[in-house]
Amino acid sequence: MTTRRTLLATAVAAAGLAAAPAIGQDDPFTVGFVYVGPIGDYGWTWTHDQGRLAVEEAFGDAVDTVYAESVPEGADAERVITQMILNGADMIFTTSFGYGEATNAAAGRFPEVYFEHATGYQREHPNVSTYSARFYEGRAVIGHIAGHMTESNIVGYIASYPIPEVIRGINSAFIHAREVNPDVEFRVIWAYTWFDPAVEADAAQALIDAGADVILQHTDSTAPQSAAQEAGGVYTFGQASDMIQFAPEPRLSSIIDNWGPYYVRRVGEAMEGTWQQSDTWEGMDDGMVVIGEMTEAIPEEVRASATALMESIRAGEYHPFTGPINRQDGTAWLAEGETADDGTLLGMDFYVEGLTGEIPN
C-alpha cells in the first residue's frame, strides 16, 4: 500500500506545523487524527492509532491519513486542527475530551470539513459528531475481578481528571468489587494527567505503600504496571489496550478500546456523502469495549463468573448501574431493579455509597 503519511511531531505541531502542499480535487480523501499522547503509550492513543491504521487498511490508496501526537488540550489543538485542514484534511478525529472547544471552533470556520470528537458532548455545528464507548461496562467486569483478587481489601485507582467519564468508571468498578467483597475499600488518587509515566508511577507506588494489592487506572501509560511488577504481589489491569506484555503478572485482564470499526464506518460515510451528525455511545454489545484475555492467575471460578457478567452485559440482560444504589451521602439514587438513564450517567458528578473521599472540583 503506497499511502502518503505525514507524521506531525509534538514540537512542530505546537509551533503550527510545517507547511505541506494542499491536496487537489483528485487526490485521496485525507483524514487527520489529533492525539493527546504519544502513539507509543501502548494505551489510549495507541488504540486510536490502531483505528487510524484500520482506515488505511480498509481504503488503501483512496485515503491518506495524517496525525499529530502529544497535542495539549487548548489553543494548541485548534492550531494543529487548522493546519491539518490547510494542508488538505477532509475529515478530522480529535481524540480527547479537552479538544471539544477547539474542535467546534474549527468546525465553525471550516463547514466543509467533517469533525468527530471522542468522549465529548459539544456539537455546535452540523459538521461535528461526538463518539465514545461505554467504558463503565468493562470496568464493572474488572471491578468484579479486583474484588475477588484483593487480599488486603484495598484496591487502588489512578484517576486522570474528575470528569463524568472517569467518575462513572470508578463507581462501576467499586459497585462490582463491593458486590463480591463487602470489605473492599477503594483508594483513589487523582493524577490530573492523561499521560505522564512519572506521575502515574508515583501514584501507583503511593497506593502500594497504602496497602493496595490491586491497582486500576484511568490513565494511559504502562507505568503503573511496571511499578506493580517491581513491588511484587500487586495486580493490575490493562487500560485501553491489552498490555499483554505484563501477563501473567501483574496484568490480570484488560479493557480494550476497539475504535477501528467506528473509524472505518464513519470515514466510509464521509467519502460516500452519507455522513450525518450523530452522538455515538457504544459498548460491549457493539464490540467497542472488549475485555482482554483473563490470565490463569485468576482462579477458574472467578474467570467463569467474570465471563458470565461480561456476557450478560453484552446481551443486554444486565446494566452495571442497577439499583438499589445510593449516593455517597446515603440518599437514594436507584431503587431496586431500576437502571440509570444515559443522561445521569453522562453527567455523573457524584460517588456511590461506600466510596470515601471527595471528588475534586
Disulfide bonds with the S-S distance in Angstrom:
none
